[in-house]
Amino acid sequence: AGMVGFVTLFGIAVRNGILLVNHFDHLITVEGKSLYVAIVQGSMERLVPILMTALTAALGLVPLAMASGKPGSELLSPLAVVVLGGLLSSTFLNLFVIPAGYALAFRSRLSPSSKA
C-alpha cells in the first residue's frame, strides 16, 4: 500500500515541477523576462496552485492516516502516511529546490551585462 502512495505522490510532485519549469520557460521566451525575474515571478505565480494541490490532498488523507483499529486501516493508514510525508517534502522541493536548480542549470541565459 505504501508503494501505491509513492506512485501517487510521484505523479503530483512531477506534475507540479513540470508546470513550474514550463512557466519559467514561458516567462523567458514569450514575455522576454530575464532568468532571475522569471524565476521569482514564476515561483510567486505558481505558489498558490502548488500549495493548494498539496493542502487539498493532505486534508483528504488526514482521516485515513488517523484511522486505527478500523477495518482496512492496516492498508490505508500506511498509504496516507507515505503520501502526507511525501507531499511535505515534494512541496518544499517544488518551491525552493527546483527554482534554484533551474537558475543553476540555465545561468548561461544571463546576458553578459547582468552577470555579477
DSSP file (Angstrom, degrees, kcal/mol; ACC not computed):
  #  RESIDUE AA STRUCTURE BP1 BP2  ACC     N-H-->O    O-->H-N    N-H-->O    O-->H-N    TCO  KAPPA ALPHA  PHI   PSI    X-CA   Y-CA   Z-CA
    1    1 A A     >        0   0    0      0, 0.0     4,-1.8     0, 0.0     5,-0.1   0.000 360.0 360.0 360.0 -35.0    0.0    0.0    0.0
    2    2 A G  H  >  +     0   0    0      1,-0.2     4,-1.9     2,-0.2     5,-0.1   0.857 360.0  55.0 -63.5 -34.1    2.9    2.3    0.7
    3    3 A M  H  > S+     0   0    0      2,-0.2     4,-2.1     1,-0.2    -1,-0.2   0.878 104.9  52.3 -68.0 -37.5    4.2    1.8   -2.8
    4    4 A V  H  > S+     0   0    0      1,-0.2     4,-2.2     2,-0.2    -1,-0.2   0.908 109.3  50.8 -62.9 -41.0    0.8    2.9   -4.3
    5    5 A G  H  X S+     0   0    0     -4,-1.8     4,-2.6     1,-0.2    -2,-0.2   0.877 107.8  52.9 -62.5 -38.3    1.1    6.0   -2.2
    6    6 A F  H  X S+     0   0    0     -4,-1.9     4,-2.7     2,-0.2    -2,-0.2   0.905 108.3  49.5 -64.7 -41.4    4.6    6.6   -3.5
    7    7 A V  H  X S+     0   0    0     -4,-2.1     4,-1.9     2,-0.2    -2,-0.2   0.912 112.2  48.6 -64.0 -42.2    3.3    6.4   -7.1
    8    8 A T  H  X S+     0   0    0     -4,-2.2     4,-1.8     1,-0.2    -2,-0.2   0.934 113.5  46.6 -61.2 -47.0    0.5    8.8   -6.4
    9    9 A L  H  X S+     0   0    0     -4,-2.6     4,-2.7     1,-0.2     5,-0.2   0.900 108.4  55.4 -62.8 -42.5    2.9   11.2   -4.7
   10   10 A F  H  X S+     0   0    0     -4,-2.7     4,-2.6     1,-0.2     5,-0.3   0.893 106.8  51.6 -59.2 -41.1    5.4   10.9   -7.5
   11   11 A G  H  X S+     0   0    0     -4,-1.9     4,-2.1     2,-0.2    -1,-0.2   0.913 111.5  45.8 -62.6 -44.1    2.7   12.0  -10.0
   12   12 A I  H  X S+     0   0    0     -4,-1.8     4,-2.3     2,-0.2    -2,-0.2   0.932 115.1  47.0 -64.6 -46.1    1.7   15.0   -8.0
   13   13 A A  H  X S+     0   0    0     -4,-2.7     4,-2.2     1,-0.2    -2,-0.2   0.915 113.9  46.1 -65.2 -44.4    5.3   16.1   -7.5
   14   14 A V  H  X S+     0   0    0     -4,-2.6     4,-2.8    -5,-0.2     5,-0.2   0.907 111.4  52.7 -66.6 -41.3    6.4   15.7  -11.1
   15   15 A R  H  X S+     0   0    0     -4,-2.1     4,-2.4    -5,-0.3     5,-0.2   0.938 111.0  46.4 -59.1 -48.0    3.3   17.5  -12.4
   16   16 A N  H  X S+     0   0    0     -4,-2.3     4,-2.0     1,-0.2    -1,-0.2   0.900 113.4  49.5 -63.0 -40.4    4.0   20.5  -10.2
   17   17 A G  H  X S+     0   0    0     -4,-2.2     4,-2.5     2,-0.2     5,-0.2   0.909 111.1  48.7 -64.9 -42.7    7.6   20.5  -11.2
   18   18 A I  H  X S+     0   0    0     -4,-2.8     4,-2.6     1,-0.2     5,-0.2   0.922 111.9  48.9 -63.9 -44.3    6.9   20.3  -14.9
   19   19 A L  H  X S+     0   0    0     -4,-2.4     4,-1.9    -5,-0.2    -1,-0.2   0.874 111.7  50.2 -63.9 -36.3    4.3   23.1  -14.7
   20   20 A L  H  X S+     0   0    0     -4,-2.0     4,-2.1    -5,-0.2    -2,-0.2   0.945 113.5  43.4 -67.2 -48.7    6.7   25.3  -12.7
   21   21 A V  H  X S+     0   0    0     -4,-2.5     4,-2.5     1,-0.2    -2,-0.2   0.892 112.9  53.3 -64.9 -39.5    9.6   24.8  -15.2
   22   22 A N  H  X S+     0   0    0     -4,-2.6     4,-2.3    -5,-0.2    -1,-0.2   0.885 108.2  50.8 -61.9 -38.6    7.2   25.3  -18.1
   23   23 A H  H  X S+     0   0    0     -4,-1.9     4,-2.4     2,-0.2    -2,-0.2   0.898 108.4  51.7 -67.3 -39.8    6.0   28.6  -16.6
   24   24 A F  H  X S+     0   0    0     -4,-2.1     4,-2.0     2,-0.2    -2,-0.2   0.948 110.9  48.2 -58.5 -48.3    9.6   29.8  -16.2
   25   25 A D  H  X S+     0   0    0     -4,-2.5     4,-3.1     1,-0.2     5,-0.4   0.892 110.4  51.9 -60.7 -40.5   10.3   29.0  -19.9
   26   26 A H  H  X>S+     0   0    0     -4,-2.3     4,-2.0     1,-0.2     5,-1.5   0.926 109.4  49.1 -61.6 -45.4    7.1   30.8  -20.9
   27   27 A L  H  <5S+     0   0    0     -4,-2.4     6,-2.6     3,-0.2    -1,-0.2   0.859 117.0  42.3 -64.3 -34.6    8.1   33.9  -19.0
   28   28 A I  H  <5S+     0   0    0     -4,-2.0     4,-0.4     4,-0.2    -2,-0.2   0.945 124.5  31.0 -77.3 -49.5   11.6   33.9  -20.6
   29   29 A T  H  <5S+     0   0    0     -4,-3.1    -3,-0.2    -5,-0.2    -2,-0.2   0.907 130.9  28.4 -81.9 -42.4   10.7   33.1  -24.2
   30   30 A V  T  <5S+     0   0    0     -4,-2.0    -3,-0.2    -5,-0.4    -4,-0.1   0.910 130.8  32.8 -87.5 -45.2    7.3   34.6  -24.7
   31   31 A E  S   <S-     0   0    0     -5,-1.5    -3,-0.2     2,-0.0    -4,-0.1   0.542  99.3-128.5 -93.1  -6.6    7.3   37.5  -22.2
   32   32 A G        +     0   0    0     -4,-0.4    -4,-0.2    -6,-0.3    -3,-0.1   0.753  48.1 160.0  71.2  25.9   11.0   38.3  -22.5
   33   33 A K        -     0   0    0     -6,-2.6    -1,-0.2     1,-0.1     2,-0.1  -0.422  43.3-107.8 -76.5 155.1   11.8   38.3  -18.8
   34   34 A S     >  -     0   0    0     -2,-0.1     4,-2.7     1,-0.1     5,-0.2  -0.328  36.9-100.7 -74.2 167.9   15.3   37.8  -17.6
   35   35 A L  H  > S+     0   0    0      1,-0.2     4,-2.1     2,-0.2     5,-0.1   0.940 120.0  40.3 -57.5 -53.1   16.2   34.5  -15.9
   36   36 A Y  H  > S+     0   0    0      1,-0.2     4,-2.5     2,-0.2     5,-0.2   0.866 115.2  51.1 -70.7 -35.3   16.0   35.6  -12.3
   37   37 A V  H  > S+     0   0    0      2,-0.2     4,-2.9     1,-0.2     5,-0.3   0.917 111.2  49.6 -64.5 -42.1   12.9   37.8  -12.8
   38   38 A A  H  X S+     0   0    0     -4,-2.7     4,-2.6     2,-0.2     5,-0.3   0.888 111.5  48.9 -63.7 -39.1   11.2   34.8  -14.5
   39   39 A I  H  X S+     0   0    0     -4,-2.1     4,-2.2    -5,-0.2    -2,-0.2   0.935 116.0  41.8 -67.4 -45.8   12.2   32.5  -11.6
   40   40 A V  H  X S+     0   0    0     -4,-2.5     4,-2.1     2,-0.2    -2,-0.2   0.954 120.5  42.0 -66.9 -49.0   10.9   34.9   -8.9
   41   41 A Q  H  X S+     0   0    0     -4,-2.9     4,-2.4    -5,-0.2    -2,-0.2   0.922 116.5  48.5 -64.9 -44.3    7.8   35.9  -10.8
   42   42 A G  H  X S+     0   0    0     -4,-2.6     4,-1.9    -5,-0.3    -1,-0.2   0.885 111.2  50.2 -64.1 -38.9    7.0   32.3  -11.9
   43   43 A S  H  X S+     0   0    0     -4,-2.2     4,-0.7    -5,-0.3    -1,-0.2   0.899 112.2  47.5 -65.9 -40.2    7.6   31.0   -8.4
   44   44 A M  H  X S+     0   0    0     -4,-2.1     4,-0.6     1,-0.2     3,-0.4   0.891 112.8  48.7 -68.3 -38.1    5.2   33.6   -6.9
   45   45 A E  H  < S+     0   0    0     -4,-2.4    -1,-0.2     1,-0.2    -2,-0.2   0.817 116.6  42.0 -71.9 -29.7    2.6   32.9   -9.6
   46   46 A R  H  X S+     0   0    0     -4,-1.9     4,-2.0    -5,-0.2     5,-0.2   0.467  91.4  90.2 -94.7  -2.3    2.7   29.1   -9.1
   47   47 A L  H  X S+     0   0    0     -4,-0.7     4,-2.6    -3,-0.4     5,-0.2   0.947  87.7  45.3 -59.5 -52.2    2.9   29.3   -5.3
   48   48 A V  H  X S+     0   0    0     -4,-0.6     4,-2.9     1,-0.2     5,-0.2   0.925 113.0  48.9 -63.8 -46.5   -0.8   29.1   -4.6
   49   49 A P  H  > S+     0   0    0      0, 0.0     4,-2.0     0, 0.0    -1,-0.2   0.904 113.8  47.1 -60.8 -38.3   -1.6   26.3   -7.1
   50   50 A I  H  X S+     0   0    0     -4,-2.0     4,-2.1     2,-0.2    -2,-0.2   0.937 115.5  44.8 -67.0 -45.6    1.3   24.2   -5.7
   51   51 A L  H  X S+     0   0    0     -4,-2.6     4,-2.9    -5,-0.2     5,-0.2   0.885 112.7  51.4 -66.1 -38.2    0.2   24.8   -2.1
   52   52 A M  H  X S+     0   0    0     -4,-2.9     4,-2.6    -5,-0.2     5,-0.2   0.888 108.9  50.8 -67.6 -38.1   -3.5   24.2   -2.9
   53   53 A T  H  X S+     0   0    0     -4,-2.0     4,-2.0    -5,-0.2    -2,-0.2   0.942 115.3  42.5 -61.8 -47.0   -2.7   20.9   -4.5
   54   54 A A  H  X S+     0   0    0     -4,-2.1     4,-2.6     2,-0.2    -2,-0.2   0.916 116.0  48.2 -66.1 -43.6   -0.7   19.7   -1.5
   55   55 A L  H  X S+     0   0    0     -4,-2.9     4,-2.8     2,-0.2     5,-0.2   0.905 111.4  49.5 -66.4 -41.8   -3.2   21.1    1.0
   56   56 A T  H  X S+     0   0    0     -4,-2.6     4,-1.7    -5,-0.2    -1,-0.2   0.933 114.4  44.5 -63.2 -46.1   -6.2   19.5   -0.7
   57   57 A A  H  X S+     0   0    0     -4,-2.0     4,-1.2    -5,-0.2    -2,-0.2   0.909 114.5  50.1 -64.2 -41.3   -4.5   16.1   -1.0
   58   58 A A  H  X S+     0   0    0     -4,-2.6     4,-1.5     1,-0.2     3,-0.4   0.919 108.7  50.8 -65.1 -44.0   -3.3   16.3    2.6
   59   59 A L  H  < S+     0   0    0     -4,-2.8    -1,-0.2     1,-0.2    -2,-0.2   0.852 110.2  50.8 -63.9 -33.4   -6.7   17.3    4.0
   60   60 A G  H  < S+     0   0    0     -4,-1.7     4,-0.3    -5,-0.2    -1,-0.2   0.776 113.7  45.0 -72.2 -25.5   -8.2   14.3    2.2
   61   61 A L  H  X S+     0   0    0     -4,-1.2     4,-2.4    -3,-0.4     5,-0.2   0.635  89.4  83.1 -95.3 -15.4   -5.6   11.9    3.6
   62   62 A V  H  X S+     0   0    0     -4,-1.5     4,-2.1     1,-0.2     5,-0.2   0.916  90.9  50.8 -58.1 -45.5   -5.6   13.0    7.3
   63   63 A P  H  > S+     0   0    0      0, 0.0     4,-1.1     0, 0.0    -1,-0.2   0.888 111.4  49.0 -60.5 -35.8   -8.6   10.9    8.2
   64   64 A L  H  4 S+     0   0    0     -4,-0.3    -2,-0.2     1,-0.2     3,-0.2   0.894 110.9  49.5 -68.4 -38.9   -7.0    7.9    6.6
   65   65 A A  H  < S+     0   0    0     -4,-2.4    -1,-0.2     1,-0.2    -3,-0.2   0.839 113.9  46.1 -68.3 -32.1   -3.7    8.4    8.4
   66   66 A M  H  < S+     0   0    0     -4,-2.1     2,-0.4    -5,-0.2    -1,-0.2   0.654  86.6 106.3 -84.7 -16.3   -5.5    8.8   11.8
   67   67 A A     <  +     0   0    0     -4,-1.1     2,-0.4    -5,-0.2    10,-0.1  -0.499  43.8 163.7 -70.2 118.9   -7.8    5.8   11.3
   68   68 A S        +     0   0    0     -2,-0.4    -2,-0.0     1,-0.1    -3,-0.0  -0.999  57.5  17.6-137.0 141.3   -6.6    3.0   13.5
   69   69 A G  S    S+     0   0    0     -2,-0.4    -1,-0.1     1,-0.3    -2,-0.1   0.430  93.2 117.0  82.4  -1.2   -8.4   -0.1   14.6
   70   70 A K  S >  S-     0   0    0      1,-0.1     3,-2.1     0, 0.0     4,-0.4  -0.703  79.7 -88.0 -97.1 151.9  -10.9    0.1   11.8
   71   71 A P  T 3  S+     0   0    0      0, 0.0    -1,-0.1     0, 0.0    -3,-0.0  -0.355 114.6  15.9 -59.0 131.0  -11.3   -2.5    9.1
   72   72 A G  T >> S+     0   0    0     -2,-0.1     4,-2.3    -3,-0.0     3,-1.4   0.254  91.1 111.2  90.8 -11.4   -8.9   -1.7    6.2
   73   73 A S  H <>  +     0   0    0     -3,-2.1     4,-2.1     1,-0.3    -6,-0.0   0.767  65.8  68.7 -68.8 -22.6   -6.8    0.8    8.2
   74   74 A E  H 34 S+     0   0    0     -4,-0.4    -1,-0.3     1,-0.2    -6,-0.0   0.735 112.5  31.8 -67.4 -19.6   -3.9   -1.6    8.1
   75   75 A L  H <> S+     0   0    0     -3,-1.4     4,-1.0     2,-0.1    -2,-0.2   0.802 123.6  43.0 -99.0 -42.3   -3.7   -0.9    4.3
   76   76 A L  H  X S+     0   0    0     -4,-2.3     4,-2.5     1,-0.2     5,-0.2   0.829 104.7  61.7 -79.2 -32.3   -4.9    2.7    4.1
   77   77 A S  H  X S+     0   0    0     -4,-2.1     4,-2.4    -5,-0.2     5,-0.2   0.934 105.5  45.6 -64.1 -46.9   -3.0    4.2    7.0
   78   78 A P  H  > S+     0   0    0      0, 0.0     4,-2.4     0, 0.0    -1,-0.2   0.893 112.6  52.8 -62.0 -36.8    0.5    3.5    5.7
   79   79 A L  H  X S+     0   0    0     -4,-1.0     4,-2.3     1,-0.2    -2,-0.2   0.935 111.2  45.8 -61.0 -46.5   -0.6    4.7    2.2
   80   80 A A  H  X S+     0   0    0     -4,-2.5     4,-2.7     1,-0.2     5,-0.2   0.889 112.0  50.9 -65.8 -39.6   -1.8    8.0    3.8
   81   81 A V  H  X S+     0   0    0     -4,-2.4     4,-2.4     2,-0.2     5,-0.3   0.912 110.5  49.4 -65.5 -41.9    1.3    8.4    5.9
   82   82 A V  H  X S+     0   0    0     -4,-2.4     4,-2.3     1,-0.2    -2,-0.2   0.935 114.6  44.3 -61.5 -46.6    3.6    7.9    2.9
   83   83 A V  H  X S+     0   0    0     -4,-2.3     4,-2.6     2,-0.2    -2,-0.2   0.906 113.0  50.9 -68.4 -40.8    1.7   10.4    0.8
   84   84 A L  H  X S+     0   0    0     -4,-2.7     4,-1.7     2,-0.2    -2,-0.2   0.937 113.6  44.3 -62.3 -46.5    1.4   13.0    3.6
   85   85 A G  H  X S+     0   0    0     -4,-2.4     4,-1.8     1,-0.2    -1,-0.2   0.903 115.4  48.4 -63.9 -40.8    5.2   12.9    4.3
   86   86 A G  H  X S+     0   0    0     -4,-2.3     4,-3.2    -5,-0.3     5,-0.3   0.850 105.9  57.0 -69.2 -34.5    6.0   13.0    0.6
   87   87 A L  H  X S+     0   0    0     -4,-2.6     4,-2.1     2,-0.2    -1,-0.2   0.902 106.8  50.5 -62.3 -39.6    3.7   15.9    0.0
   88   88 A L  H  X S+     0   0    0     -4,-1.7     4,-1.7     2,-0.2    -2,-0.2   0.948 116.1  39.9 -62.8 -48.7    5.5   17.9    2.6
   89   89 A S  H  X S+     0   0    0     -4,-1.8     4,-2.3     1,-0.2    -2,-0.2   0.887 115.8  50.1 -71.6 -37.8    8.9   17.2    1.1
   90   90 A S  H  X S+     0   0    0     -4,-3.2     4,-2.8     2,-0.2    -1,-0.2   0.849 108.3  53.4 -71.0 -31.5    7.9   17.5   -2.5
   91   91 A T  H  X S+     0   0    0     -4,-2.1     4,-2.0    -5,-0.3    -1,-0.2   0.920 109.6  48.6 -65.7 -42.3    6.2   20.8   -1.9
   92   92 A F  H  X>S+     0   0    0     -4,-1.7     4,-2.1    -5,-0.2     5,-0.8   0.928 112.7  48.8 -59.8 -45.5    9.5   22.0   -0.4
   93   93 A L  I  <>S+     0   0    0     -4,-2.3     5,-2.6     1,-0.2     4,-0.4   0.931 112.1  47.9 -60.3 -46.4   11.3   20.7   -3.4
   94   94 A N  I  <5S+     0   0    0     -4,-2.8    -1,-0.2     1,-0.2    -2,-0.2   0.825 117.0  42.1 -66.3 -31.3    8.9   22.4   -5.9
   95   95 A L  I  <5S+     0   0    0     -4,-2.0    -1,-0.2    -5,-0.2    -2,-0.2   0.772 133.9   9.0 -88.8 -26.0    9.0   25.7   -4.1
   96   96 A F  I  X5S+     0   0    0     -4,-2.1     4,-1.6    -5,-0.2    -3,-0.2   0.759 125.2  45.0-122.0 -47.7   12.8   26.0   -3.4
   97   97 A V  I  ><S+     0   0    0     -5,-0.8     4,-3.0    -4,-0.4     5,-0.2   0.910 110.2  51.8 -75.6 -42.5   15.0   23.4   -5.0
   98   98 A I  H  ><S+     0   0    0     -5,-2.6     4,-2.6     2,-0.2     5,-0.2   0.936 111.7  46.2 -63.6 -46.7   13.5   23.4   -8.5
   99   99 A P  H  > S+     0   0    0      0, 0.0     4,-2.2     0, 0.0    -1,-0.2   0.916 115.3  47.6 -61.1 -39.4   13.8   27.2   -8.9
  100  100 A A  H  X S+     0   0    0     -4,-1.6     4,-2.1     2,-0.2    -2,-0.2   0.919 113.4  47.5 -66.2 -42.5   17.4   27.1   -7.5
  101  101 A G  H  X S+     0   0    0     -4,-3.0     4,-2.7     2,-0.2    -1,-0.2   0.878 110.6  52.3 -64.7 -38.0   18.3   24.2   -9.8
  102  102 A Y  H  X S+     0   0    0     -4,-2.6     4,-2.3    -5,-0.2    -1,-0.2   0.913 108.7  50.7 -63.4 -42.3   16.7   25.9  -12.8
  103  103 A A  H  < S+     0   0    0     -4,-2.2    -2,-0.2     1,-0.2    -1,-0.2   0.903 113.9  44.6 -62.7 -40.9   18.8   29.1  -12.0
  104  104 A L  H >< S+     0   0    0     -4,-2.1     3,-0.7     1,-0.2    -2,-0.2   0.902 114.8  47.9 -69.4 -40.7   22.0   27.0  -11.9
  105  105 A A  H 3< S+     0   0    0     -4,-2.7     3,-0.3     1,-0.2    -2,-0.2   0.842 122.1  32.7 -70.7 -33.3   21.2   25.0  -15.0
  106  106 A F  T >< S+     0   0    0     -4,-2.3     3,-2.0    -5,-0.2    -1,-0.2   0.038  74.9 118.3-115.8  26.8   20.3   27.9  -17.2
  107  107 A R  G X   +     0   0    0     -3,-0.7     3,-1.5     1,-0.3    -1,-0.2   0.682  65.6  75.1 -67.4 -14.1   22.5   30.7  -15.9
  108  108 A S  G 3  S+     0   0    0     -3,-0.3    -1,-0.3     1,-0.3    -2,-0.1   0.663  81.2  71.5 -69.3 -13.9   24.1   30.8  -19.3
  109  109 A R  G <  S+     0   0    0     -3,-2.0    -1,-0.3     2,-0.1    -2,-0.2   0.595  75.7 106.1 -75.2  -9.8   20.9   32.6  -20.4
  110  110 A L  S <  S-     0   0    0     -3,-1.5     5,-0.1    -4,-0.2   -76,-0.0  -0.444  78.0-119.1 -68.7 141.1   22.1   35.6  -18.5
  111  111 A S    >>  -     0   0    0     -2,-0.1     3,-1.2     1,-0.1     4,-0.7  -0.502  25.7-112.4 -75.0 153.4   23.3   38.4  -20.6
  112  112 A P  G >4 S+     0   0    0      0, 0.0     3,-0.6     0, 0.0    -1,-0.1   0.823 116.6  54.7 -57.6 -31.8   26.9   39.4  -20.0
  113  113 A S  G 34 S+     0   0    0      1,-0.2    -3,-0.0     3,-0.0    -2,-0.0   0.745 105.5  52.2 -75.1 -21.6   25.9   42.7  -18.6
  114  114 A S  G <4 S+     0   0    0     -3,-1.2     2,-0.3     2,-0.0    -1,-0.2   0.525  83.0 104.4 -93.9  -4.8   23.6   41.2  -15.9
  115  115 A K    <<        0   0    0     -4,-0.7    -8,-0.0    -3,-0.6     0, 0.0  -0.610 360.0 360.0 -75.9 132.2   26.2   38.7  -14.6
  116  116 A A              0   0    0     -2,-0.3    -1,-0.1     0, 0.0    -3,-0.0   0.414 360.0 360.0-111.5 360.0   27.5   39.9  -11.2
